[in-house]
């Protein structure tokens, strides 16, 4: 088992990475499950696959699990589900010193973490991430949120978990499409600050996706350690360092909005496309070689992820996608910072990007021959 400390001021915690952690849940949570009753938020798919394991692990140590089972999918991150979850926790008489368990992917982690942040002005929660994307990204760092009609993740709070248990065994039951979508966030860590890790991904990504346990453990632990370093430096995105983790997200969120936050484009798939677009736009601005940008696109495509927005068949132009970007939570004094690259492993925050130029660039990408 790999153990990665997340050293945020006043609220340090650990991320533990290994196979079989859900079955050993209670020993790992020693000192945190204070009462017999344990509230668990999950979704229907995860509950079907792993509910019995978690239930047995708790009952074997004298705990009584209380389940809130939500519909799977991005639509669950809503005002209605947040309110219902908060009311459910209050009905269970959750106290500020109690720990709520989030068993699921990014949607469940975000919703549960936000609910925990606002119940009685903040109670504790434990992340049990069940997707690759959640294990390497959303379960670590304390960003919690819901979506609104105005955009994705616009209402939320910074609320760090008390513990993250990333059980690699859950990846064996993850649908292939979701596994690949999560892999996009692994690649991201190579692109933003670790060219050697991107080279590792190019050499080992296929084995990781095929089920190699050692490669999976290395990728998850390495990614978490990279994020932990950044979060420790800039927990609330005040210096700009943490903003580098948004590589691909500004483009990606616009694509998610245009596709209705639906299964037509998973979040990780949108990030993959967004990273390709960020690389190509960086090349257009002569910040990085065109060959490096196409290296990014080639690895994304080789990993079974979408790499060309022309293939989405969107009925919009570049200006429409830019209009979605205007609702981005990173807007600052009317300008939108973009995470771009000066090369593989050298991401930076550009605060002087012309949105008209971005729209022109996107028009070209939308018209690019999908068969090229």
C-alpha positions as CSV (number, residue, x, y, z in Angstrom):
1,X,0.0,0.0,0.0
2,X,1.2,3.5,-0.9
3,X,0.5,6.3,1.6
4,X,0.7,9.9,0.4
5,X,0.3,12.7,2.9
6,X,-1.6,15.8,1.9
7,X,-0.1,18.5,4.0
8,X,-2.7,21.3,4.1
9,X,-2.4,23.8,6.9
10,X,-4.3,22.6,10.0
11,X,-6.0,19.7,8.2
12,X,-3.4,17.2,7.1
13,X,-4.7,13.8,5.9
14,X,-3.5,10.7,4.1
15,X,-4.4,9.2,0.8
16,X,-3.9,5.4,0.9
17,X,-3.5,3.5,-2.4
18,X,-3.8,-0.3,-2.6
19,X,-6.0,-3.2,-3.4
20,X,-8.5,-4.5,-0.9
21,X,-8.9,-1.3,1.2
22,X,-12.7,-1.3,1.2
23,X,-12.8,-4.7,2.9
24,X,-10.5,-3.3,5.6
25,X,-12.4,-0.1,5.9
26,X,-12.9,0.1,9.6
27,X,-9.3,-0.5,10.6
28,X,-8.2,2.2,8.2
29,X,-10.8,4.5,9.7
30,X,-9.8,3.8,13.3
31,X,-10.8,6.7,15.5
32,X,-13.0,8.3,13.0
33,X,-16.2,6.2,13.1
34,X,-17.3,7.3,16.6
35,X,-20.8,5.9,16.6
36,X,-22.6,2.7,15.7
37,X,-24.5,4.4,12.8
38,X,-22.4,5.3,9.7
39,X,-24.0,7.4,6.9
40,X,-22.8,6.5,3.4
41,X,-23.7,8.3,0.2
42,X,-23.2,6.4,-3.1
43,X,-24.9,5.8,-6.5
44,X,-26.9,2.9,-7.7
45,X,-24.1,1.4,-9.9
46,X,-21.4,1.6,-7.2
47,X,-23.8,0.2,-4.6
48,X,-24.6,-2.8,-6.8
49,X,-20.9,-3.5,-7.3
50,X,-19.4,-2.6,-3.9
51,X,-22.2,-2.1,-1.4
52,X,-22.0,-5.6,0.0
53,X,-18.3,-5.3,0.6
54,X,-18.6,-2.0,2.5
55,X,-21.7,-3.2,4.4
56,X,-20.0,-6.3,5.6
57,X,-16.8,-4.5,6.5
58,X,-18.9,-2.1,8.7
59,X,-21.1,-4.8,10.3
60,X,-18.2,-7.0,11.1
61,X,-17.0,-4.3,13.4
62,X,-20.4,-3.5,15.0
63,X,-21.4,-0.6,12.8
64,X,-24.8,0.0,11.3
65,X,-24.6,1.4,7.8
66,X,-27.2,3.9,6.6
67,X,-27.3,4.2,2.8
68,X,-28.3,7.1,0.6
69,X,-28.3,5.7,-2.9
70,X,-28.4,8.3,-5.7
71,X,-28.9,8.1,-9.5
72,X,-25.5,7.8,-11.3
73,X,-24.5,10.7,-13.6
74,X,-23.6,14.3,-13.6
75,X,-27.2,15.4,-13.2
76,X,-27.0,14.2,-9.5
77,X,-24.8,17.2,-8.7
78,X,-27.9,19.4,-8.3
79,X,-29.5,21.8,-5.8
80,X,-32.3,19.2,-5.3
81,X,-30.0,16.3,-4.5
82,X,-27.8,18.5,-2.3
83,X,-30.8,19.7,-0.3
84,X,-32.2,16.1,0.0
85,X,-28.8,14.8,1.2
86,X,-28.4,17.6,3.8
87,X,-31.9,16.8,5.1
88,X,-31.1,13.1,5.2
89,X,-27.9,13.8,7.3
90,X,-29.8,16.0,9.6
91,X,-32.5,13.4,10.1
92,X,-29.7,10.9,11.0
93,X,-28.6,13.5,13.7
94,X,-25.1,13.8,12.2
95,X,-22.9,15.8,14.5
96,X,-20.0,18.1,13.6
97,X,-17.5,15.5,14.9
98,X,-19.0,12.7,12.8
99,X,-17.7,11.3,9.5
100,X,-19.9,10.9,6.4
101,X,-18.6,8.4,3.8
102,X,-18.6,9.2,0.1
103,X,-18.4,5.9,-1.9
104,X,-18.3,6.7,-5.6
105,X,-16.7,8.7,-8.3
106,X,-16.3,12.4,-8.7
107,X,-20.1,13.2,-8.6
108,X,-20.6,11.5,-5.3
109,X,-17.5,12.9,-3.8
110,X,-18.3,16.4,-4.8
111,X,-21.9,16.3,-3.6
112,X,-21.2,14.5,-0.3
113,X,-18.2,16.8,0.4
114,X,-20.3,19.9,-0.2
115,X,-23.1,18.5,2.0
116,X,-20.6,17.8,4.7
117,X,-19.1,21.3,4.4
118,X,-22.5,23.0,5.2
119,X,-24.2,20.6,7.6
120,X,-23.9,22.3,11.0
121,X,-21.3,24.6,9.5
122,X,-19.1,21.6,8.7
123,X,-18.7,17.9,9.6
124,X,-16.1,15.4,8.5
125,X,-16.2,13.2,5.5
126,X,-14.1,10.2,4.1
127,X,-13.5,9.7,0.4
128,X,-13.7,6.1,-1.0
129,X,-13.2,6.9,-4.7
130,X,-14.4,4.2,-7.1
131,X,-13.3,5.6,-10.4
132,X,-9.8,6.2,-11.7
133,X,-10.6,9.9,-12.2
134,X,-11.7,10.3,-8.6
135,X,-8.7,8.4,-7.3
136,X,-6.2,10.6,-9.1
137,X,-8.0,13.9,-9.0
138,X,-11.3,14.8,-7.5
139,X,-11.1,13.0,-4.2
140,X,-7.9,14.9,-3.3
141,X,-7.7,18.6,-2.5
142,X,-11.0,19.5,-1.0
143,X,-12.9,21.0,-3.9
144,X,-16.6,20.2,-3.6
145,X,-19.4,21.6,-5.7
146,X,-22.7,21.2,-7.5
147,X,-23.7,22.2,-11.0
148,X,-26.3,24.9,-11.8
149,X,-28.0,26.0,-15.0
150,X,-25.3,28.7,-15.3
151,X,-22.5,26.2,-15.4
152,X,-20.4,23.4,-13.9
153,X,-19.2,23.5,-10.3
154,X,-20.2,27.1,-9.8
155,X,-21.6,26.6,-6.2
156,X,-19.4,24.8,-3.7
157,X,-16.8,25.0,-1.0
158,X,-13.2,24.1,-0.1
159,X,-13.6,21.2,2.4
160,X,-10.8,18.7,2.8
161,X,-11.6,15.1,3.5
162,X,-10.3,13.4,6.7
163,X,-9.0,10.4,4.8
164,X,-9.0,9.0,1.2
165,X,-8.9,5.3,0.6
166,X,-8.2,4.5,-3.1
167,X,-8.9,0.8,-3.5
168,X,-7.4,-0.3,-6.8
169,X,-9.7,-3.4,-6.8
170,X,-12.6,-1.2,-7.8
171,X,-11.0,-0.4,-11.1
172,X,-11.6,-4.0,-12.2
173,X,-15.3,-3.4,-12.2
174,X,-15.2,0.0,-13.8
175,X,-16.6,0.2,-17.3
176,X,-13.8,0.6,-19.9
177,X,-15.1,4.0,-21.1
178,X,-14.9,5.4,-17.6
179,X,-11.5,3.9,-16.9
180,X,-10.1,5.6,-20.1
181,X,-11.9,8.9,-19.1
182,X,-10.1,8.8,-15.8
183,X,-6.8,8.1,-17.5
184,X,-7.0,11.5,-19.1
185,X,-6.4,13.0,-15.6
186,X,-3.3,10.8,-15.2
187,X,-1.8,12.1,-18.4
188,X,-2.5,15.7,-17.2
189,X,0.1,15.4,-14.5
190,X,2.8,14.6,-17.1
191,X,1.7,17.6,-19.2
192,X,1.6,20.2,-16.5
193,X,4.9,19.5,-14.8
194,X,6.6,16.2,-15.4
195,X,7.7,15.3,-18.9
196,X,9.3,12.0,-17.7
197,X,5.9,10.9,-16.4
198,X,4.2,11.6,-19.7
199,X,6.9,9.4,-21.3
200,X,6.1,6.7,-18.7
201,X,2.4,7.0,-19.7
202,X,3.3,6.6,-23.3
203,X,5.2,3.4,-22.5
204,X,2.9,2.0,-19.8
205,X,-0.6,3.4,-20.4
206,X,-1.8,0.5,-22.5
207,X,-0.8,-2.0,-19.7
208,X,-2.4,0.2,-17.1
209,X,-5.7,0.3,-19.0
210,X,-5.5,-3.5,-19.6
211,X,-5.4,-4.2,-15.9
212,X,-1.8,-4.4,-14.8
213,X,-1.9,-3.9,-11.0
214,X,1.6,-2.6,-10.5
215,X,1.2,0.0,-13.3
216,X,-2.1,1.1,-11.8
217,X,-0.7,1.6,-8.3
218,X,2.3,3.5,-9.6
219,X,0.1,5.8,-11.8
220,X,-2.4,6.5,-9.0
221,X,0.2,7.1,-6.3
222,X,2.4,9.3,-8.6
223,X,-0.6,11.3,-9.6
224,X,-1.9,11.8,-6.1
225,X,1.6,12.8,-4.9
226,X,1.8,15.4,-7.7
227,X,-1.6,16.9,-6.7
228,X,-0.7,16.8,-3.0
229,X,2.4,18.9,-3.6
230,X,0.4,21.5,-5.5
231,X,-2.5,21.5,-3.0
232,X,-0.1,22.0,-0.1
233,X,1.4,25.0,-1.9
234,X,-1.9,26.6,-3.0
235,X,-4.9,25.1,-1.3
236,X,-7.4,27.7,-2.4
237,X,-5.9,28.6,-5.8
238,X,-4.7,32.0,-4.6
239,X,-1.2,32.0,-6.1
240,X,-2.1,30.4,-9.4
241,X,-0.1,27.3,-8.8
242,X,-3.2,25.1,-8.2
243,X,-4.8,26.6,-11.3
244,X,-2.4,24.5,-13.4
245,X,-4.5,21.5,-12.5
246,X,-7.2,23.0,-14.7
247,X,-5.2,22.2,-17.9
248,X,-7.8,21.2,-20.5
249,X,-10.7,22.1,-18.2
250,X,-11.6,25.5,-19.7
251,X,-12.0,24.0,-23.1
252,X,-13.4,20.8,-21.7
253,X,-16.1,22.4,-19.6
254,X,-17.3,24.4,-22.6
255,X,-17.7,21.1,-24.5
256,X,-19.5,19.5,-21.6
257,X,-21.9,22.5,-21.5
258,X,-22.5,22.3,-25.2
259,X,-23.3,18.6,-24.9
260,X,-25.6,19.1,-22.0
261,X,-23.5,17.6,-19.3
262,X,-24.6,14.2,-20.6
263,X,-23.2,10.8,-21.3
264,X,-22.5,12.0,-24.8
265,X,-19.2,13.3,-23.4
266,X,-17.8,12.2,-20.0
267,X,-15.9,14.6,-17.9
268,X,-12.6,12.9,-18.5
269,X,-13.2,12.7,-22.2
270,X,-13.9,16.4,-22.2
271,X,-10.6,17.0,-20.3
272,X,-8.8,14.8,-22.9
273,X,-10.1,16.9,-25.7
274,X,-9.4,20.1,-23.8
275,X,-5.8,19.1,-23.3
276,X,-5.4,18.5,-27.0
277,X,-7.0,21.9,-27.7
278,X,-4.8,23.6,-25.1
279,X,-1.7,22.0,-26.7
280,X,-2.7,23.0,-30.2
281,X,-3.7,26.5,-29.1
282,X,-0.3,26.8,-27.4
283,X,1.3,25.8,-30.7
284,X,-0.8,28.3,-32.6
285,X,0.6,31.0,-30.3
286,X,4.1,29.7,-30.9
287,X,4.5,28.8,-27.3
288,X,5.4,25.2,-28.0
289,X,6.3,23.2,-31.1
290,X,3.5,21.9,-33.3
291,X,5.1,18.5,-33.1
292,X,4.7,18.5,-29.3
293,X,1.1,19.4,-29.6
294,X,0.5,16.5,-32.0
295,X,2.4,14.2,-29.6
296,X,-0.3,15.0,-27.0
297,X,-3.1,14.3,-29.5
298,X,-1.5,11.1,-30.6
299,X,-1.2,9.7,-27.1
300,X,-4.8,10.7,-26.2
301,X,-6.1,9.0,-29.4
302,X,-3.9,5.9,-28.7
303,X,-5.5,5.7,-25.2
304,X,-9.0,5.3,-26.7
305,X,-10.0,8.9,-25.9
306,X,-11.5,11.5,-28.2
307,X,-8.9,13.8,-29.7
308,X,-10.8,15.7,-32.4
309,X,-13.8,18.0,-31.6
310,X,-14.8,17.7,-35.2
311,X,-15.9,14.1,-34.5
312,X,-18.4,15.3,-31.8
313,X,-20.7,16.6,-34.5
314,X,-21.5,19.8,-32.6
315,X,-24.1,22.1,-34.1
316,X,-22.2,25.3,-32.9
317,X,-19.3,27.5,-33.8
318,X,-16.3,28.8,-31.8
319,X,-18.2,31.8,-30.5
320,X,-20.8,29.6,-28.9
321,X,-18.2,27.5,-27.1
322,X,-16.5,30.7,-25.9
323,X,-19.9,32.0,-24.5
324,X,-19.9,28.9,-22.3
325,X,-16.5,29.8,-21.1
326,X,-17.8,33.2,-19.9
327,X,-19.5,31.3,-17.1
328,X,-16.3,29.8,-15.9
329,X,-15.7,30.2,-12.2
330,X,-12.1,31.3,-12.9
331,X,-13.3,34.6,-14.6
332,X,-11.4,37.5,-13.0
333,X,-12.2,41.1,-13.7
334,X,-13.8,40.2,-17.0
335,X,-10.8,38.1,-18.2
336,X,-10.4,34.4,-18.3
337,X,-7.1,32.8,-17.5
338,X,-6.1,29.8,-19.7
339,X,-3.7,27.1,-18.7
340,X,-1.3,26.8,-21.7
341,X,2.0,25.1,-22.3
342,X,5.5,26.2,-23.2
343,X,6.3,22.5,-23.9
344,X,5.6,19.1,-22.5
345,X,5.7,19.4,-18.7
346,X,5.8,23.2,-18.7
347,X,2.3,24.5,-18.1
348,X,1.6,28.1,-17.2
349,X,-1.3,30.4,-16.6
350,X,-1.9,33.0,-19.4
351,X,-4.1,35.9,-18.2
352,X,-4.0,37.7,-21.6
353,X,-5.7,35.4,-24.0
354,X,-8.0,37.0,-26.5
355,X,-11.4,35.1,-26.5
356,X,-12.0,36.3,-30.1
357,X,-8.7,34.5,-31.0
358,X,-9.9,31.4,-29.1
359,X,-13.2,31.4,-31.0
360,X,-11.3,31.7,-34.3
361,X,-9.1,28.8,-33.3
362,X,-12.1,26.7,-32.3
363,X,-13.8,27.4,-35.6
364,X,-10.8,25.8,-37.3
365,X,-10.8,22.8,-35.0
366,X,-14.5,22.3,-35.5
367,X,-14.1,22.3,-39.3
368,X,-10.9,20.0,-39.2
369,X,-11.5,16.9,-41.4
370,X,-12.6,14.3,-38.8
371,X,-10.8,11.6,-40.9
372,X,-7.4,13.3,-40.9
